[in-house]
Amino acid sequence: MVLRKFKTIIIDDEEKARKNLRLVLEKYFPELEVIGEANSAITARLMIVEQTPEVVFVDIHMPEMNGIEFLRSFEVKNFVSVIVSAHSDFGIEALRVGVLDYLVKPIIISDLQAAVNKVLKHYSLVKDPVIRTAINTAQKKLALSTSSGIYYSEIDKVLILKGEDNYTKVLFTDGKDLLVSKTLKDFERSLPTELFFRIHKSCIINAQHVKEYTRTDGGYVVMINGSKYEISKNNHASFLDFMKEYSISIGK
């Protein structure tokens, strides 16, 4: 059986760090084929356009722009990213730009193994037509009418929608929020049902960003940013069924 290899690039302004990571990947992880190295964001962007890698390892502190800003500059990323940094205090920012994992230098092999496993799992999921449809849906734009015009956002950037009388507050993964003059019911009718679920009369969650479900305190969900939202008693069973189906569709 021919081993599926994923095109990989390493972005780091330190040559020694690039070479060390490359050696480890080539020795222990043949599933990742290192096709290039870049020492800056500008060089890396050209490499990504020309060589279309599937996996990108990127340092945070680099000239021109840091790794977080670099990843944020892509409107749509056709690759998965793993942060590799000597600093551990950029976790929230990394989460907001959708990195698959965050490794702290010096890299521990077991941590790198876990990151590679996430890469392999991600690409095995994309083969599933159900989750591929969900991913394609998540990459579409959501048009939100405001008092000053129309705000466009990727659907997968929506974290939570909270009903406030005849308005809805839309909260995004980057911490921003927007008040829209539409009811939560209007959103419920329009949003893709494979991604969004109404857990309470005043709250719709994006399943992509659910981190945890707990039965304590009447039952609530914890989102990836740590925020907690109550699940109404009548919605418990249907929510768990929804997440079960969602989880099955992505191979868990």
N, C-alpha and C positions, 0 to 999 in steps of 0.2 A: 504494500500500500504506500503510495507516494504521500509524503508528509506535506501538509498544507503550510506554506510559509507566508508570513505577513510582513509586507514591506515596512521597514522601520527606519526612522532617522533620529539622531541624537542632537539636541541643541544645548550648547553650553559654551560660555566664553573661555573656559579653562580647557586647554588641549589635553592635559593629563586626565582630567575627569572624564572627558569624552572617550579617550582611549581605554581607560579602565572599565567603563561601563560597556564599551563595545566588546572587549575581551571576555567579560563575564557573560554577556548575552550569547556570544558566539560559542563559548565553551559549554554552557549549561542549558541554553534555551534555543535549540535549533529551529523552533517554530517561528522565531522572529529573525528575519533576514535584514541586517543593517545595510541599507543601501546608500547611506550618506551621513555626513556630519556637518553641522553649521555652528559658527562661533558668534552669530548675531541674529537678531530677529529679521533683519532685511534679507540676509543670505538664506535664512530658513524659509521665509515666505516664497522666494523664488524656487527653492528646492521643492517645496510642497506643491507649487503650481506645476512644475515640470515633471516631477517624479511620482506624484499622487501617493504618498505613503499612507498606510493604514494605521500605523502606530507612531506616536511622537513622544519621545522623552524630552522634557524641557526643564532647564534650570530657571530659577526665578530672577536672580540678579545678573543682568546682562546689559551691555551698552545699548543705546538708542531707546529701547523699551524693555521692561522686565517681562518675565514669562507669563504673568497673569494678564498684563496688557496685551501681549502678543496673542494669546488665545482669545481674549475678548474681541480682538479686531476682526475675527472671522465671523461673518453673519451666519454662515452655515459651515460646520466642520464635517468633512467627509473622512475623518480619522478620529481615533480615540487618543487621549493624551494622559501622560503620567508625569507629575511634577517630581523632579529630583533636586533637592535643595539642602544646603547646610543649615537652613533656618526652618524651624517648625511652626512659626507663628503666622503663617499665611493660609491656614486651613479653611477659614470661612470664605476668603476670596477665591480660593481654588474650587471650593464647592460651588460657588456661584457661576463659575465659568464651565462647570461640567466635567472636571477632570475625573478620570477613572480611579486614580489612586495617587497617593502623596508619599514619596519616599524621602527619608532624611539621611543625608550623608553623615558618616560613611555608610554605604548601603550594606544592609544585612541580607545575605542570600535568601533566607526564608521570607523576608519582606518582599524581595524582588520576585520570588516564586509566586507569592500571593498576588502580586500585581499582574504577572504574566497570566496567571489563571483567570483573572478578571478579564483580561484582553481576549483570551480564548473563549471564555464564556460569552462575552459580548458578541463575538462574531458567530458563534454557534446559534445565538438567539436570532440574529438578523436573518438567518436562513429560513426561520419560521415565517410563513406567509402572514400569519395573524399579527405577530409583533412587527413585521416589516410594514404592514398597513398602518399600525399604530405609530410607528416611527415617522412614516411619511406624513401622517396627519399632524403629528406634533411639530413638524418643521414648517407647517403652513402658518400664514399670518392671521392674527385676530384683529379685526378693525373695531376700535372702541370710540364711539362718538363722545366728544367732550364739548364743553361750552365754547372752546376756541377752535375746534376742528375735529380731526380724526387721528387717533393715536394707534399706530400699528405695532403689534408685538407678536413674536413667535409664540405659538400656543404652548410649547413646552416650557416657556418662561413664566407661565401663570402658576402660582402656588396655591392660592386660596381665593374664593369669591365669597364675600360676606354681604348679606342683605341688610339694607338700612332703609326701611319703609319702601318708598318707590325708587330708591337708588340702590346701586351695588358698588361696594368697594372692592376693587380688584387688587390683590397683593401679588407682587412679583418676586421671583427668586433672588433678585439683586437688592431686595429691601424696599424698593419703591412701591407706591400704591397710587391708585387712580379711582376717583369717584365718577361713576357713569350713571346717567339718568335712564337706566333700565332696571326692571325688577329682577330678582334672582330667578324667578320663573321664566323670564325671557331668556336668560342665559342657559337655564336648564334645557330648554327646547332646542337651543342652537349648538351647544357644545358637543363634541364627539363623546358618545356614551362609552366608548372603550377606554377613555382616559379620565373622565370626570364622574364624580358620584356625590349626590346630595346627602350628607350625613346628618343634617339637622335642617329645620325649617329656615334657618338663617345662614347656612354654610354649605358650600360646594368645595370639595377638595380635588386636586389633581393627583391621581394615583401614582404618577411617576415620582412624586416627591414625598410619599408616605414612608416614614422611617420605621414606625413602630405602632402597634395597636396594644392597648392595655385594658384589662377588665376592671381595674381598680377605679374608685371614685365614680362608678356608674358607667365607665367605658369611654375612652377617648383615643384619638389618634395623635401621634407625635410626628410632625413634619421634619424635613431635613434641616431646617433652621432652628429646631428645638421648640417651636411653638406648639401648643396643645389645643385641641378642639374637641368639644364634647360630641359624642354620637347619641342621637336621640334613641330612647328605648325601643321604639318601633322600627328603627333602622338597623339595629345591631346585626340581625341575621342576614338581611340583604346586603349589608356592607361586607360582612365576612364572605358571603358567597361571591360578591363582586371581586374582592381581593383574591379569593381562591382562584377564580377564573382568570384574573389578570396574571396571577403568579404562574398558573399552569401554562398560560400562553407564552411566558418567557422562560419556561423550563425549570422553575423551582418546584 
